[in-house]
Amino acid sequence: MDLELAGRTAVVTGASKGIGLAITRALVSEGVSVVAGALHGSAELDELTRDAPVLPVAVDLTTPDGPGQLVDAAVTAYGGVDILVNNVGAVRPRTEGFLALTDADWDWCLNINFLAAVRTMRAAIPAMQGRVGASIVTISSVNAFLPDPGVIDYSAAKGALSNLCKSLSKDLGPGIRVNTISPGPVQTDLWLSKDGVAATVGRASGTDPGDVVRHQEAQAATGRFTRPEEIADLVTYLASARAGNITGSDVTIDGGLISTL
């Protein structure tokens, strides 16, 4: 299937590893030039830039000016933006409960999981207007509609993010399509690193992190986490002309974790 993406320009946030890196790889494989924004680079992203049209931009997307700097780099290099992928985000398990969260905790979570996307879209939309087939794809989470006290601030932020994108699909249509993807647990450092969700929950509960992962995997009908490449495939489709009449939609990719309709 030709996704008709060749020659397009994309901005991807949080692009140096995990889901963002997989998205960058998938887009360049379809002939897209990618401006890859991240706070820190990675060896994998550096390797990709040697063989593909990828422009890495070191930027702090949690600052008020960072998202604009990323979009400015894309406009300077390519003259505009056809595709925006809001991927940057982070989670800190709140094992001590709601009352332990400070204003600083809430500020951190809302900034990286909500305001970074708000600012990036605000900067990118003028550079996307008038470009045929322009599309915004935002990586949200099943926690947007599966509130979890263990990640209570993250759930709230992702709920706000999904709500915003639904509103924007109406505000920006028909010129710019806006969709979200809501993954369940994914095979990335966010879950699996030494400071990831599994390790943090394991330390708090006296449980081996491997057992935490296996318990979570068992909640899915498929019995496993989602792979970053599977999310990247969804992004490329939603960004393409093949999905030209899909906007305001959320695509869940969670291995059947969510059991409600």
QUIJO-V552767 format. One line per field, one symbol per residue. ss: DSSP state (H for helix, E for strand, - for the rest). phi: phi as a letter, one per 30 degrees, with the letter a starting at -180 (. if undefined). burial: 1 if it has 9 or more other C-alpha atoms within 8 Angstrom, else 0. A space follows every 50 residues. Layout:
ss=???
phi=???
burial=???
//
This chain:
ss=--------EEEEE----HHHHHHHHHHHH---EEEEEE----HHHHHHHH H--EEEEE-------HHHHHHHHHHHHH----EEEE-----------HHH --HHHHHHHHHHHHHHHHHHHHHHHHHH------EEEEE--HHH----HH HHHHHHHHHHHHHHHHHHHHHH----EEEEEEE--E--HHHH----HHHH HHHHH---HHHHHHHHHH-------E-HHHHHHHHHHHH-HHH------E EEE--------
phi=.ddhceidbbcbcicdahdddddedddddcicdccccadbdadddedddd bbdbcdbdacddceceeddddedddddbilbcbbcdbelabbecdcjedd dcedddeeddddcbdededdddddeedcdiceidacbcdcadddbbebdd bddddddddddddedddddddcdddbdbbbbcddebdbdeccddcdeddd ddddcicdedddddddedddddiaddcedddddddddddcddcdccaicb cdbbiiedcdd
burial=00101001111111111111111111110111111111101001110110 00111111111100011111101110000111111111001011001000 10000100111111111011101100111010111111111111001000 11111111111100111110010011111111110111011110011111 11100011100110001101001011011011111111111010010110 01111110000
//
